[in-house]
Amino acid sequence: MKQPDKHKLSSVVSDILGLSGRRILHALVDGISDPEQLAALAHHRLRASKEELSDALWGRMTSSQRLVLKLYLEQIEQTEKHMAELEKSLAAALSAEQDTIVRLCGHPGISTLSAQQIIAEVGPHAAAFASAGQLASWVGICPGSHESAGVSTSDRCPKGNRMLRRVLSQVAWAAIAAKGSEPQRRYRRWLSQHFDPSRAAWAVAHYILRVIWHMLHEAAAYRLPDHAALDEASILRKAKPVMAELRKLGYTVSVTPPITQAQAAKA
C-alpha cells in the first residue's frame, strides 16, 4: 500500500503544540522519521492510540521542510517566552492589588491572568465608571439592537475596548463550562429562549462584567445569587405594569410583603 506523502498529526492530536505534539514535532526536526518511534513520544494520556498515531505519522519530510518547521517552532517558543516575561512584569506591577485579584478569581471562569488584565484596564475599584451599565458601554459589550417591524437587523457590538472584550469572551466560555455555575445556568436558560450559542455566551459575558463592576466598586467578594430573591424580584417586576393598569381603572392596588417567622413570633 502506498504511504501518504504528508504527516497528519493534527487529525489525531487536538493540540499539536501540547506536550505530545511538541515532542513529536521536535523529533521530526531532528530527523526522526520512523512512525512507531515518533508515536512512542506521545504522553500516555493522549486519547489517540499508538496505532492511530503511527498511521498519522507516515510521510516524507525534506530537509527544507524540517528547516521551516524548526524556524516556526523557535518563533512560537520565543513568543511564549516574551509572553511569560510580560505576565511576570504585570504581576509585579499589580502586586499591591493582590487582594482584589484574589476576589475576582473567586468568580467562575476568571483566572489570575484574566483578573490582572481586567484590573489593568478598568482600575482596582472601577472608579471611572459610575454604574455597571457605563462600564459595559465603555467596553462595548452591549450588543446593538437595531429593529424594524419587530425584526432584529443587527446585533453587532459597538466599538470599545477590544482587548477587554476578548478577555471577557474567554472568561464567559470558561464560566459556562464550570459545572453548576450561575453563568452556566443563565447560558442554558438563554439557549432555551432560542438564543444561538454565540449570542447566549455574549449575554453571559455582559452579565459577568456587571458582576465584576460590583465586586470592584464595592470591594466585595463573589457570592452565589439568591435564586428565591431573584424569582421574587422578577415576579414583582412583571406585576408592576398590571397594577398600573388597574390603578388607571380606579382600583386600589398594593403589594404587602409576607410576614416573616420573626414577625409572626413577636405577634
Long-range contacts (C-beta under 8 A, 24 or more apart in sequence): 3-58, 3-59, 4-58, 4-59, 5-59, 5-60, 6-59, 7-56, 7-57, 7-58, 7-59, 7-61, 8-56, 8-57, 8-59, 9-56, 9-57, 11-56, 12-48, 12-52, 12-53, 12-56, 13-42, 13-46, 13-48, 13-53, 17-76, 19-43, 20-46, 22-73, 24-57, 25-69, 25-73, 26-73, 28-61, 28-66, 28-69, 29-66, 29-69, 29-70, 29-73, 31-66, 33-60, 33-61, 87-113, 87-116, 90-116, 90-117, 90-120, 91-116, 93-120, 94-119, 94-120, 97-124, 100-124, 100-216, 100-219, 103-215, 103-219, 103-220, 103-221, 103-222, 104-212, 104-215, 104-216, 104-222, 106-221, 106-222, 107-175, 107-208, 107-211, 107-212, 107-215, 107-222, 108-174, 108-175, 108-178, 108-181, 108-182, 108-183, 108-184, 109-171, 109-172, 109-173, 109-174, 109-175, 109-176, 109-177, 109-178, 109-181, 109-183, 109-208, 110-171, 110-174, 110-175, 111-171, 111-174, 114-167, 114-170, 114-171, 117-163, 117-164, 117-167, 118-164, 118-167, 118-212, 119-216, 121-161, 121-163, 121-164, 122-164, 122-216, 123-216, 124-216, 125-216, 125-217, 125-219, 126-212, 126-213, 126-216, 126-217, 127-217, 129-213, 129-217, 131-213, 132-209, 132-210, 132-213, 132-214, 133-210, 135-209, 135-210, 135-212, 135-213, 136-206, 136-209, 136-210, 136-213, 139-164, 139-165, 139-168, 139-209, 140-165, 141-165, 141-168, 141-202, 141-205, 141-206, 141-209, 142-206, 143-199, 143-202, 143-206, 155-199, 157-202, 165-205, 168-205, 168-208, 168-209, 169-201, 169-202, 169-205, 171-205, 171-208, 172-201, 172-202, 172-204, 172-205, 172-208, 173-201, 175-204, 175-208, 176-201, 176-204, 182-224, 182-225, 183-207, 183-208
